[in-house]
Amino acid sequence: MNIVILDAKTLANTSLSPLQKLGQVTVYSNTPPTQVISRCQHADIIITNKVILNASTIACLPNLKLICVAATGTNNIDLNAAKANNISVQNVAGYSTPSVVQLTFTLLGNLMGNVHRYNNDCKQGLWQKSDMFCRLDHPITEINAKQFVIIGYGALGKAVANVAHAFGAHVVIAERRHSKKTRAGRTDFDQALRQADIISVHCPLTEHTKNLFDESVLSLLKPSAVLINTARGGIVNEQALVDALNNKQLAGAGIDVLSQEPADANNPLLHYCGENLLVTPHIAWASKESITRLVQQIADNIQKFIKSSTTSKVV
């Protein structure tokens, strides 16, 4: 099998040995749209994280049999075109759960403990000038006993809930917004937001969740609430969030994802100067262990595909 990796830079120099055992692997750090067809002309298998494979590109790749998405989302692939051309599409799921959970609580702990502010104070020499053994300039708040609202209760939401329980929080699972029925074990969306001390977002970005946290929803939050989004950027309206932070409608936010990535220089979150906002560059998924699992799952998908293809030929 001829295997082409289009954006290997997203794999952070992780060993590709599980893939190299399966065929001839050609590796490109990144691939601009104009070079996708030429680089994949003889590919049996393409591995892509974010490089787009649209209908016109797929039509120009007669040897292509399998597209492996090095991520969970497949929105960069024209699935209808792939199906029409008898090309299988495989994604990976669950590989990044421990990593995402870790960053969720890293952002949350920094915000609630004001760790980033105390760290800056130490670097600026304020501790050295203190008239007592510590400094208490910034409030420190515990996760324990807080109302911890989870938006999106799939594998990630459940994993975050387990850790929140370990911290002693009261976990509340929000029902989908505007749902006519509230399922057992869940709480009406608006009601959940009104009681929330902490909100952690883990739902997919769909037509129903785009701009879910807009001005009206953010206005439901208590001024002491903290919002964490490690899901998708478009779920939280960025200007509305900046306005809410400026107006002290919530205490803080930790954001790992933006509506446009790489970040647009004009994104309002990047121009907000308050100490109660932490922004990270879509790294929740990216622990070295997570990427190692990702590569292995891609290899497993390819191996299963080769086995099934061989079996069908024999039959």
Buried (B, 14 or more C-beta within 10 A) or exposed (E): BBBBBBBBBBBEEBEBEBBEEBBEBBBBEEBEEEEBBEBBBEBBBBBBBBBBBEEEBBBEBEEBBBBBBBBBBBEBBBEEBBEEBEBBBBBBEEBBBEBBBBBBBBBBBBBBBBBBBBEEBEEEEEEEEEEEEEBEEEEEBEBEEBBBBBBBBBBBBBBBBEBBEEBEBBBBBBBBBEEEEBEEEBBBBBBBBBBBBBBBBBBBBEEEBEBBBBBEBBBBBBEBBBBBBBBBBBBBBBEBBBBBBEEEBBBBBBBBBBBEEEBEEEBBBBEBEEEBBBBBEBEBBBBEEBBBBBBBBBBEBBBEBBEEBEEEEEE
